[in-house]
Structures are given as C-alpha cells and as structure tokens.
Amino acid sequence: MSRKKRLEPLTPSANRVPSPKGKHRRTLVNLFERPERSNISWNDFMSLMTALEAKVAAAGGSAHAFVLLGRVLVLHRPHPGTELPKPAVKRIRRFLERLGITP
C-alpha cells in the first residue's frame, strides 16, 4: 500500500484570494467552528466559494468540483435537505486550511 502524500498549506498572498466580507465572512467562521455545525446552507457555501473566486464545475450527478488556487475539492450537493453534513464541513475546513484561508 502506498501512503498519501501530505499536502503543505500554501502561503496566500494578498492579491491571490479576496478576503470575504459580510455574510461570506460569517459562513467562513461557521465552517471553522468546533464542534462542526450541521446548519450551514449549501447556497451560503456556494456564495462563499464564488466570493473567493473559486471555479465551480458540475462533476456528474450531484457532485460539484471547486477549484481554488490549483487545488480541487469535490463535494456532493446535499439532498433531500439543503444543509451541509458534518463530514462535508470537516472536508471543507481542511481544504481551506491547506490553502491558508482561515477566519
């Protein structure tokens, strides 16, 4: 078995990722709360990713691929509800931490 290579966080520069403001900032803070919240809306998350200038692509079915600073995060749109499940919140937090994006 091969081991996964551990990714190092990128050091963000001021001109690479815009700083979220207002509602997007609250969504970012909610994503980093512990214990994980189970009431973060998919639409709020999508708005945050758009504000961070991530590229969003449908990856088939309910899957969506988010590309930010050359890294890819694939998530499934929650259904039948609209809130992100806790495991998805953990994956999003890890993804953003590795990019150096924190509240």
Backbone atoms as SQL, in Angstrom:
CREATE TABLE atoms (id INTEGER PRIMARY KEY, chain TEXT, resi INTEGER, resn TEXT, atom TEXT, x REAL, y REAL, z REAL);
INSERT INTO atoms VALUES
  (1, 'A', 1, 'MET', 'N', 0.825, -1.182, 0.000),
  (2, 'A', 1, 'MET', 'CA', 0.000, 0.000, 0.000),
  (3, 'A', 1, 'MET', 'C', 0.872, 1.249, 0.000),
  (4, 'A', 2, 'SER', 'N', 0.492, 2.197, -0.793),
  (5, 'A', 2, 'SER', 'CA', 1.258, 3.440, -0.806),
  (6, 'A', 2, 'SER', 'C', 0.592, 4.442, 0.123),
  (7, 'A', 3, 'ARG', 'N', 1.387, 5.290, 0.688),
  (8, 'A', 3, 'ARG', 'CA', 0.874, 6.322, 1.586),
  (9, 'A', 3, 'ARG', 'C', 0.530, 7.567, 0.802),
  (10, 'A', 4, 'LYS', 'N', -0.504, 8.263, 1.273),
  (11, 'A', 4, 'LYS', 'CA', -0.857, 9.531, 0.650),
  (12, 'A', 4, 'LYS', 'C', 0.188, 10.576, 1.014),
  (13, 'A', 5, 'LYS', 'N', 0.527, 11.380, 0.059),
  (14, 'A', 5, 'LYS', 'CA', 1.477, 12.447, 0.305),
  (15, 'A', 5, 'LYS', 'C', 0.766, 13.579, 1.045),
  (16, 'A', 6, 'ARG', 'N', 1.340, 14.018, 2.118),
  (17, 'A', 6, 'ARG', 'CA', 0.744, 15.088, 2.910),
  (18, 'A', 6, 'ARG', 'C', 0.973, 16.421, 2.220),
  (19, 'A', 7, 'LEU', 'N', -0.110, 17.191, 2.045),
  (20, 'A', 7, 'LEU', 'CA', -0.019, 18.477, 1.375),
  (21, 'A', 7, 'LEU', 'C', 0.310, 19.571, 2.372),
  (22, 'A', 8, 'GLU', 'N', 1.219, 20.422, 2.003),
  (23, 'A', 8, 'GLU', 'CA', 1.594, 21.549, 2.847),
  (24, 'A', 8, 'GLU', 'C', 0.678, 22.724, 2.526),
  (25, 'A', 9, 'PRO', 'N', 0.329, 23.539, 3.523),
  (26, 'A', 9, 'PRO', 'CA', -0.502, 24.706, 3.256),
  (27, 'A', 9, 'PRO', 'C', 0.243, 25.717, 2.394),
  (28, 'A', 10, 'LEU', 'N', -0.505, 26.368, 1.523),
  (29, 'A', 10, 'LEU', 'CA', 0.068, 27.424, 0.701),
  (30, 'A', 10, 'LEU', 'C', 0.080, 28.709, 1.508),
  (31, 'A', 11, 'THR', 'N', 1.022, 29.559, 1.232),
  (32, 'A', 11, 'THR', 'CA', 1.020, 30.862, 1.883),
  (33, 'A', 11, 'THR', 'C', 0.281, 31.819, 0.959),
  (34, 'A', 12, 'PRO', 'N', -0.898, 32.286, 1.379),
  (35, 'A', 12, 'PRO', 'CA', -1.679, 33.136, 0.497),
  (36, 'A', 12, 'PRO', 'C', -1.072, 34.532, 0.398),
  (37, 'A', 13, 'SER', 'N', -1.117, 35.084, -0.771),
  (38, 'A', 13, 'SER', 'CA', -0.694, 36.467, -0.937),
  (39, 'A', 13, 'SER', 'C', -1.954, 37.317, -1.044),
  (40, 'A', 14, 'ALA', 'N', -1.814, 38.580, -0.775),
  (41, 'A', 14, 'ALA', 'CA', -2.972, 39.464, -0.717),
  (42, 'A', 14, 'ALA', 'C', -3.714, 39.546, -2.045),
  (43, 'A', 15, 'ASN', 'N', -3.029, 39.351, -3.169),
  (44, 'A', 15, 'ASN', 'CA', -3.680, 39.512, -4.461),
  (45, 'A', 15, 'ASN', 'C', -4.187, 38.198, -5.046),
  (46, 'A', 16, 'ARG', 'N', -4.056, 37.088, -4.334),
  (47, 'A', 16, 'ARG', 'CA', -4.483, 35.802, -4.897),
  (48, 'A', 16, 'ARG', 'C', -5.925, 35.455, -4.545),
  (49, 'A', 17, 'VAL', 'N', -6.309, 35.608, -3.298),
  (50, 'A', 17, 'VAL', 'CA', -7.658, 35.270, -2.866),
  (51, 'A', 17, 'VAL', 'C', -8.255, 36.481, -2.167),
  (52, 'A', 18, 'PRO', 'N', -9.414, 36.945, -2.629),
  (53, 'A', 18, 'PRO', 'CA', -10.016, 38.093, -1.947),
  (54, 'A', 18, 'PRO', 'C', -10.498, 37.713, -0.559),
  (55, 'A', 19, 'SER', 'N', -10.450, 38.656, 0.350),
  (56, 'A', 19, 'SER', 'CA', -10.913, 38.412, 1.710),
  (57, 'A', 19, 'SER', 'C', -12.429, 38.506, 1.752),
  (58, 'A', 20, 'PRO', 'N', -13.099, 37.469, 2.282),
  (59, 'A', 20, 'PRO', 'CA', -14.572, 37.517, 2.315),
  (60, 'A', 20, 'PRO', 'C', -15.071, 38.568, 3.301),
  (61, 'A', 21, 'LYS', 'N', -16.197, 39.173, 2.961),
  (62, 'A', 21, 'LYS', 'CA', -16.787, 40.212, 3.803),
  (63, 'A', 21, 'LYS', 'C', -18.250, 39.877, 4.067),
  (64, 'A', 22, 'GLY', 'N', -18.812, 40.452, 5.112),
  (65, 'A', 22, 'GLY', 'CA', -20.229, 40.332, 5.420),
  (66, 'A', 22, 'GLY', 'C', -20.684, 38.904, 5.644),
  (67, 'A', 23, 'LYS', 'N', -21.721, 38.514, 4.920),
  (68, 'A', 23, 'LYS', 'CA', -22.308, 37.185, 5.105),
  (69, 'A', 23, 'LYS', 'C', -21.307, 36.080, 4.773),
  (70, 'A', 24, 'HIS', 'N', -20.442, 36.309, 3.802),
  (71, 'A', 24, 'HIS', 'CA', -19.442, 35.300, 3.441),
  (72, 'A', 24, 'HIS', 'C', -18.473, 35.077, 4.603),
  (73, 'A', 25, 'ARG', 'N', -18.131, 36.142, 5.295),
  (74, 'A', 25, 'ARG', 'CA', -17.239, 36.038, 6.458),
  (75, 'A', 25, 'ARG', 'C', -17.894, 35.196, 7.553),
  (76, 'A', 26, 'ARG', 'N', -19.203, 35.412, 7.785),
  (77, 'A', 26, 'ARG', 'CA', -19.927, 34.627, 8.789),
  (78, 'A', 26, 'ARG', 'C', -19.951, 33.154, 8.403),
  (79, 'A', 27, 'THR', 'N', -20.141, 32.874, 7.108),
  (80, 'A', 27, 'THR', 'CA', -20.137, 31.489, 6.649),
  (81, 'A', 27, 'THR', 'C', -18.769, 30.859, 6.901),
  (82, 'A', 28, 'LEU', 'N', -17.696, 31.589, 6.625),
  (83, 'A', 28, 'LEU', 'CA', -16.342, 31.087, 6.859),
  (84, 'A', 28, 'LEU', 'C', -16.128, 30.802, 8.345),
  (85, 'A', 29, 'VAL', 'N', -16.571, 31.689, 9.210),
  (86, 'A', 29, 'VAL', 'CA', -16.451, 31.484, 10.659),
  (87, 'A', 29, 'VAL', 'C', -17.237, 30.246, 11.069),
  (88, 'A', 30, 'ASN', 'N', -18.444, 30.075, 10.534),
  (89, 'A', 30, 'ASN', 'CA', -19.268, 28.905, 10.863),
  (90, 'A', 30, 'ASN', 'C', -18.600, 27.605, 10.428),
  (91, 'A', 31, 'LEU', 'N', -17.904, 27.618, 9.291),
  (92, 'A', 31, 'LEU', 'CA', -17.217, 26.419, 8.816),
  (93, 'A', 31, 'LEU', 'C', -16.082, 25.999, 9.745),
  (94, 'A', 32, 'PHE', 'N', -15.501, 26.964, 10.462),
  (95, 'A', 32, 'PHE', 'CA', -14.359, 26.667, 11.330),
  (96, 'A', 32, 'PHE', 'C', -14.749, 26.437, 12.786),
  (97, 'A', 33, 'GLU', 'N', -16.042, 26.524, 13.113),
  (98, 'A', 33, 'GLU', 'CA', -16.470, 26.276, 14.490),
  (99, 'A', 33, 'GLU', 'C', -16.322, 24.810, 14.846),
  (100, 'A', 34, 'ARG', 'N', -16.012, 24.561, 16.124),
  (101, 'A', 34, 'ARG', 'CA', -15.947, 23.188, 16.641),
  (102, 'A', 34, 'ARG', 'C', -16.817, 23.119, 17.863),
  (103, 'A', 35, 'PRO', 'N', -17.660, 22.143, 18.025),
  (104, 'A', 35, 'PRO', 'CA', -17.926, 21.044, 17.106),
  (105, 'A', 35, 'PRO', 'C', -18.586, 21.556, 15.826),
  (106, 'A', 36, 'GLU', 'N', -18.504, 20.749, 14.790),
  (107, 'A', 36, 'GLU', 'CA', -18.986, 21.143, 13.479),
  (108, 'A', 36, 'GLU', 'C', -20.481, 21.457, 13.514),
  (109, 'A', 37, 'ARG', 'N', -20.842, 22.485, 12.781),
  (110, 'A', 37, 'ARG', 'CA', -22.249, 22.851, 12.676),
  (111, 'A', 37, 'ARG', 'C', -22.915, 21.993, 11.610),
  (112, 'A', 38, 'SER', 'N', -24.198, 21.749, 11.800),
  (113, 'A', 38, 'SER', 'CA', -24.945, 20.972, 10.804),
  (114, 'A', 38, 'SER', 'C', -26.030, 21.820, 10.160),
  (115, 'A', 39, 'ASN', 'N', -25.924, 23.141, 10.296),
  (116, 'A', 39, 'ASN', 'CA', -26.948, 24.012, 9.730),
  (117, 'A', 39, 'ASN', 'C', -26.371, 25.025, 8.736),
  (118, 'A', 40, 'ILE', 'N', -25.253, 24.697, 8.110),
  (119, 'A', 40, 'ILE', 'CA', -24.661, 25.589, 7.103),
  (120, 'A', 40, 'ILE', 'C', -25.304, 25.263, 5.761),
  (121, 'A', 41, 'SER', 'N', -25.904, 26.248, 5.169),
  (122, 'A', 41, 'SER', 'CA', -26.639, 26.064, 3.917),
  (123, 'A', 41, 'SER', 'C', -25.689, 25.852, 2.741),
  (124, 'A', 42, 'TRP', 'N', -26.089, 24.977, 1.825),
  (125, 'A', 42, 'TRP', 'CA', -25.336, 24.740, 0.595),
  (126, 'A', 42, 'TRP', 'C', -25.203, 26.044, -0.196),
  (127, 'A', 43, 'ASN', 'N', -26.283, 26.831, -0.255),
  (128, 'A', 43, 'ASN', 'CA', -26.252, 28.086, -1.005),
  (129, 'A', 43, 'ASN', 'C', -25.277, 29.088, -0.384),
  (130, 'A', 44, 'ASP', 'N', -25.211, 29.122, 0.955),
  (131, 'A', 44, 'ASP', 'CA', -24.240, 30.007, 1.610),
  (132, 'A', 44, 'ASP', 'C', -22.817, 29.570, 1.291),
  (133, 'A', 45, 'PHE', 'N', -22.580, 28.254, 1.286),
  (134, 'A', 45, 'PHE', 'CA', -21.253, 27.735, 0.951),
  (135, 'A', 45, 'PHE', 'C', -20.899, 28.077, -0.500),
  (136, 'A', 46, 'MET', 'N', -21.857, 27.898, -1.415),
  (137, 'A', 46, 'MET', 'CA', -21.612, 28.221, -2.826),
  (138, 'A', 46, 'MET', 'C', -21.291, 29.710, -2.990),
  (139, 'A', 47, 'SER', 'N', -22.000, 30.571, -2.262),
  (140, 'A', 47, 'SER', 'CA', -21.741, 32.010, -2.319),
  (141, 'A', 47, 'SER', 'C', -20.339, 32.338, -1.813),
  (142, 'A', 48, 'LEU', 'N', -19.927, 31.670, -0.728),
  (143, 'A', 48, 'LEU', 'CA', -18.580, 31.882, -0.205),
  (144, 'A', 48, 'LEU', 'C', -17.533, 31.492, -1.237),
  (145, 'A', 49, 'MET', 'N', -17.698, 30.338, -1.862),
  (146, 'A', 49, 'MET', 'CA', -16.722, 29.888, -2.854),
  (147, 'A', 49, 'MET', 'C', -16.676, 30.843, -4.048),
  (148, 'A', 50, 'THR', 'N', -17.819, 31.377, -4.441),
  (149, 'A', 50, 'THR', 'CA', -17.852, 32.360, -5.527),
  (150, 'A', 50, 'THR', 'C', -17.125, 33.636, -5.103),
  (151, 'A', 51, 'ALA', 'N', -17.327, 34.057, -3.855),
  (152, 'A', 51, 'ALA', 'CA', -16.656, 35.258, -3.351),
  (153, 'A', 51, 'ALA', 'C', -15.142, 35.057, -3.295),
  (154, 'A', 52, 'LEU', 'N', -14.704, 33.816, -3.059),
  (155, 'A', 52, 'LEU', 'CA', -13.267, 33.514, -3.036),
  (156, 'A', 52, 'LEU', 'C', -12.713, 33.296, -4.442),
  (157, 'A', 53, 'GLU', 'N', -13.578, 33.468, -5.439),
  (158, 'A', 53, 'GLU', 'CA', -13.238, 33.322, -6.859),
  (159, 'A', 53, 'GLU', 'C', -12.830, 31.902, -7.226),
  (160, 'A', 54, 'ALA', 'N', -13.491, 30.922, -6.593),
  (161, 'A', 54, 'ALA', 'CA', -13.257, 29.522, -6.948),
  (162, 'A', 54, 'ALA', 'C', -14.025, 29.209, -8.224),
  (163, 'A', 55, 'LYS', 'N', -13.470, 28.347, -9.033),
  (164, 'A', 55, 'LYS', 'CA', -14.173, 27.880, -10.221),
  (165, 'A', 55, 'LYS', 'C', -15.009, 26.682, -9.812),
  (166, 'A', 56, 'VAL', 'N', -16.286, 26.674, -10.207),
  (167, 'A', 56, 'VAL', 'CA', -17.206, 25.602, -9.839),
  (168, 'A', 56, 'VAL', 'C', -17.637, 24.890, -11.104),
  (169, 'A', 57, 'ALA', 'N', -17.555, 23.561, -11.075),
  (170, 'A', 57, 'ALA', 'CA', -17.963, 22.769, -12.227),
  (171, 'A', 57, 'ALA', 'C', -18.791, 21.577, -11.755),
  (172, 'A', 58, 'ALA', 'N', -19.833, 21.266, -12.515),
  (173, 'A', 58, 'ALA', 'CA', -20.615, 20.064, -12.220),
  (174, 'A', 58, 'ALA', 'C', -19.745, 18.866, -12.563),
  (175, 'A', 59, 'ALA', 'N', -19.689, 17.903, -11.641),
  (176, 'A', 59, 'ALA', 'CA', -18.820, 16.744, -11.842),
  (177, 'A', 59, 'ALA', 'C', -19.638, 15.476, -12.061),
  (178, 'A', 60, 'GLY', 'N', -20.900, 15.619, -12.392),
  (179, 'A', 60, 'GLY', 'CA', -21.753, 14.467, -12.639),
  (180, 'A', 60, 'GLY', 'C', -22.682, 14.200, -11.476),
  (181, 'A', 61, 'GLY', 'N', -23.955, 14.056, -11.768),
  (182, 'A', 61, 'GLY', 'CA', -24.934, 13.825, -10.718),
  (183, 'A', 61, 'GLY', 'C', -25.007, 15.014, -9.785),
  (184, 'A', 62, 'SER', 'N', -24.928, 14.756, -8.485),
  (185, 'A', 62, 'SER', 'CA', -24.997, 15.844, -7.513),
  (186, 'A', 62, 'SER', 'C', -23.604, 16.326, -7.097),
  (187, 'A', 63, 'ALA', 'N', -22.564, 15.815, -7.732),
  (188, 'A', 63, 'ALA', 'CA', -21.191, 16.199, -7.387),
  (189, 'A', 63, 'ALA', 'C', -20.823, 17.531, -8.030),
  (190, 'A', 64, 'HIS', 'N', -20.080, 18.331, -7.278),
  (191, 'A', 64, 'HIS', 'CA', -19.562, 19.605, -7.767),
  (192, 'A', 64, 'HIS', 'C', -18.076, 19.657, -7.436),
  (193, 'A', 65, 'ALA', 'N', -17.293, 20.162, -8.380),
  (194, 'A', 65, 'ALA', 'CA', -15.857, 20.321, -8.177),
  (195, 'A', 65, 'ALA', 'C', -15.560, 21.808, -7.999),
  (196, 'A', 66, 'PHE', 'N', -14.825, 22.132, -6.950),
  (197, 'A', 66, 'PHE', 'CA', -14.425, 23.503, -6.657),
  (198, 'A', 66, 'PHE', 'C', -12.915, 23.587, -6.825),
  (199, 'A', 67, 'VAL', 'N', -12.455, 24.483, -7.696),
  (200, 'A', 67, 'VAL', 'CA', -11.023, 24.652, -7.945),
  (201, 'A', 67, 'VAL', 'C', -10.627, 26.018, -7.413),
  (202, 'A', 68, 'LEU', 'N', -9.695, 26.005, -6.467),
  (203, 'A', 68, 'LEU', 'CA', -9.233, 27.237, -5.846),
  (204, 'A', 68, 'LEU', 'C', -7.727, 27.145, -5.673),
  (205, 'A', 69, 'LEU', 'N', -7.010, 28.096, -6.242),
  (206, 'A', 69, 'LEU', 'CA', -5.543, 28.142, -6.163),
  (207, 'A', 69, 'LEU', 'C', -4.906, 26.831, -6.619),
  (208, 'A', 70, 'GLY', 'N', -5.478, 26.202, -7.633),
  (209, 'A', 70, 'GLY', 'CA', -4.919, 24.985, -8.189),
  (210, 'A', 70, 'GLY', 'C', -5.273, 23.715, -7.448),
  (211, 'A', 71, 'ARG', 'N', -6.012, 23.801, -6.377),
  (212, 'A', 71, 'ARG', 'CA', -6.435, 22.618, -5.621),
  (213, 'A', 71, 'ARG', 'C', -7.911, 22.350, -5.904),
  (214, 'A', 72, 'VAL', 'N', -8.307, 21.092, -5.822),
  (215, 'A', 72, 'VAL', 'CA', -9.674, 20.690, -6.162),
  (216, 'A', 72, 'VAL', 'C', -10.348, 20.043, -4.963),
  (217, 'A', 73, 'LEU', 'N', -11.590, 20.437, -4.725),
  (218, 'A', 73, 'LEU', 'CA', -12.441, 19.830, -3.699),
  (219, 'A', 73, 'LEU', 'C', -13.710, 19.364, -4.393),
  (220, 'A', 74, 'VAL', 'N', -14.039, 18.084, -4.249),
  (221, 'A', 74, 'VAL', 'CA', -15.264, 17.550, -4.841),
  (222, 'A', 74, 'VAL', 'C', -16.231, 17.228, -3.711),
  (223, 'A', 75, 'LEU', 'N', -17.424, 17.807, -3.806),
  (224, 'A', 75, 'LEU', 'CA', -18.478, 17.588, -2.815),
  (225, 'A', 75, 'LEU', 'C', -19.776, 17.242, -3.528),
  (226, 'A', 76, 'HIS', 'N', -20.614, 16.495, -2.830),
  (227, 'A', 76, 'HIS', 'CA', -21.946, 16.209, -3.345),
  (228, 'A', 76, 'HIS', 'C', -22.930, 17.194, -2.730),
  (229, 'A', 77, 'ARG', 'N', -23.797, 17.721, -3.573),
  (230, 'A', 77, 'ARG', 'CA', -24.852, 18.612, -3.091),
  (231, 'A', 77, 'ARG', 'C', -25.741, 17.811, -2.143),
  (232, 'A', 78, 'PRO', 'N', -26.030, 18.357, -0.953),
  (233, 'A', 78, 'PRO', 'CA', -26.848, 17.602, -0.005),
  (234, 'A', 78, 'PRO', 'C', -28.278, 17.428, -0.521),
  (235, 'A', 79, 'HIS', 'N', -28.811, 16.253, -0.313),
  (236, 'A', 79, 'HIS', 'CA', -30.206, 16.015, -0.659),
  (237, 'A', 79, 'HIS', 'C', -30.734, 14.924, 0.237),
  (238, 'A', 80, 'PRO', 'N', -31.938, 14.928, 0.674),
  (239, 'A', 80, 'PRO', 'CA', -33.026, 15.800, 0.252),
  (240, 'A', 80, 'PRO', 'C', -32.986, 17.180, 0.904),
  (241, 'A', 81, 'GLY', 'N', -32.189, 17.418, 1.917),
  (242, 'A', 81, 'GLY', 'CA', -32.126, 18.719, 2.585),
  (243, 'A', 81, 'GLY', 'C', -31.207, 19.679, 1.862),
  (244, 'A', 82, 'THR', 'N', -30.942, 20.818, 2.504),
  (245, 'A', 82, 'THR', 'CA', -30.066, 21.829, 1.896),
  (246, 'A', 82, 'THR', 'C', -28.859, 22.154, 2.766),
  (247, 'A', 83, 'GLU', 'N', -28.751, 21.534, 3.953),
  (248, 'A', 83, 'GLU', 'CA', -27.634, 21.821, 4.852),
  (249, 'A', 83, 'GLU', 'C', -26.484, 20.842, 4.619),
  (250, 'A', 84, 'LEU', 'N', -25.271, 21.353, 4.766),
  (251, 'A', 84, 'LEU', 'CA', -24.082, 20.511, 4.620),
  (252, 'A', 84, 'LEU', 'C', -23.978, 19.542, 5.796),
  (253, 'A', 85, 'PRO', 'N', -23.693, 18.276, 5.528),
  (254, 'A', 85, 'PRO', 'CA', -23.482, 17.338, 6.637),
  (255, 'A', 85, 'PRO', 'C', -22.136, 17.616, 7.315),
  (256, 'A', 86, 'LYS', 'N', -21.995, 17.172, 8.559),
  (257, 'A', 86, 'LYS', 'CA', -20.778, 17.441, 9.330),
  (258, 'A', 86, 'LYS', 'C', -19.505, 16.918, 8.662),
  (259, 'A', 87, 'PRO', 'N', -19.514, 15.709, 8.050),
  (260, 'A', 87, 'PRO', 'CA', -18.281, 15.267, 7.380),
  (261, 'A', 87, 'PRO', 'C', -17.867, 16.199, 6.228),
  (262, 'A', 88, 'ALA', 'N', -18.839, 16.766, 5.531),
  (263, 'A', 88, 'ALA', 'CA', -18.525, 17.707, 4.448),
  (264, 'A', 88, 'ALA', 'C', -17.919, 18.983, 5.018),
  (265, 'A', 89, 'VAL', 'N', -18.439, 19.429, 6.159),
  (266, 'A', 89, 'VAL', 'CA', -17.899, 20.636, 6.805),
  (267, 'A', 89, 'VAL', 'C', -16.440, 20.404, 7.183),
  (268, 'A', 90, 'LYS', 'N', -16.115, 19.204, 7.696),
  (269, 'A', 90, 'LYS', 'CA', -14.730, 18.884, 8.046),
  (270, 'A', 90, 'LYS', 'C', -13.829, 18.911, 6.814),
  (271, 'A', 91, 'ARG', 'N', -14.311, 18.335, 5.695),
  (272, 'A', 91, 'ARG', 'CA', -13.510, 18.326, 4.466),
  (273, 'A', 91, 'ARG', 'C', -13.283, 19.736, 3.946),
  (274, 'A', 92, 'ILE', 'N', -14.312, 20.572, 4.005),
  (275, 'A', 92, 'ILE', 'CA', -14.196, 21.958, 3.540),
  (276, 'A', 92, 'ILE', 'C', -13.181, 22.707, 4.401),
  (277, 'A', 93, 'ARG', 'N', -13.271, 22.523, 5.725),
  (278, 'A', 93, 'ARG', 'CA', -12.345, 23.197, 6.640),
  (279, 'A', 93, 'ARG', 'C', -10.906, 22.800, 6.334),
  (280, 'A', 94, 'ARG', 'N', -10.660, 21.495, 6.169),
  (281, 'A', 94, 'ARG', 'CA', -9.304, 21.016, 5.858),
  (282, 'A', 94, 'ARG', 'C', -8.810, 21.602, 4.533),
  (283, 'A', 95, 'PHE', 'N', -9.684, 21.645, 3.531),
  (284, 'A', 95, 'PHE', 'CA', -9.355, 22.194, 2.219),
  (285, 'A', 95, 'PHE', 'C', -8.945, 23.660, 2.341),
  (286, 'A', 96, 'LEU', 'N', -9.738, 24.444, 3.055),
  (287, 'A', 96, 'LEU', 'CA', -9.437, 25.871, 3.197),
  (288, 'A', 96, 'LEU', 'C', -8.195, 26.110, 4.049),
  (289, 'A', 97, 'GLU', 'N', -8.005, 25.298, 5.095),
  (290, 'A', 97, 'GLU', 'CA', -6.801, 25.428, 5.926),
  (291, 'A', 97, 'GLU', 'C', -5.541, 25.193, 5.118),
  (292, 'A', 98, 'ARG', 'N', -5.577, 24.182, 4.254),
  (293, 'A', 98, 'ARG', 'CA', -4.389, 23.874, 3.435),
  (294, 'A', 98, 'ARG', 'C', -4.068, 25.010, 2.465),
  (295, 'A', 99, 'LEU', 'N', -5.079, 25.780, 2.105),
  (296, 'A', 99, 'LEU', 'CA', -4.849, 26.931, 1.228),
  (297, 'A', 99, 'LEU', 'C', -4.484, 28.183, 2.011),
  (298, 'A', 100, 'GLY', 'N', -4.517, 28.082, 3.329),
  (299, 'A', 100, 'GLY', 'CA', -4.193, 29.243, 4.159),
  (300, 'A', 100, 'GLY', 'C', -5.353, 30.207, 4.324),
  (301, 'A', 101, 'ILE', 'N', -6.576, 29.753, 4.059),
  (302, 'A', 101, 'ILE', 'CA', -7.759, 30.595, 4.195),
  (303, 'A', 101, 'ILE', 'C', -8.429, 30.242, 5.512),
  (304, 'A', 102, 'THR', 'N', -8.385, 31.168, 6.460),
  (305, 'A', 102, 'THR', 'CA', -8.990, 30.965, 7.779),
  (306, 'A', 102, 'THR', 'C', -9.727, 32.244, 8.158),
  (307, 'A', 103, 'PRO', 'N', -10.664, 32.133, 9.105),
  (308, 'A', 103, 'PRO', 'CA', -11.380, 33.361, 9.517),
  (309, 'A', 103, 'PRO', 'C', -10.498, 34.327, 10.279);
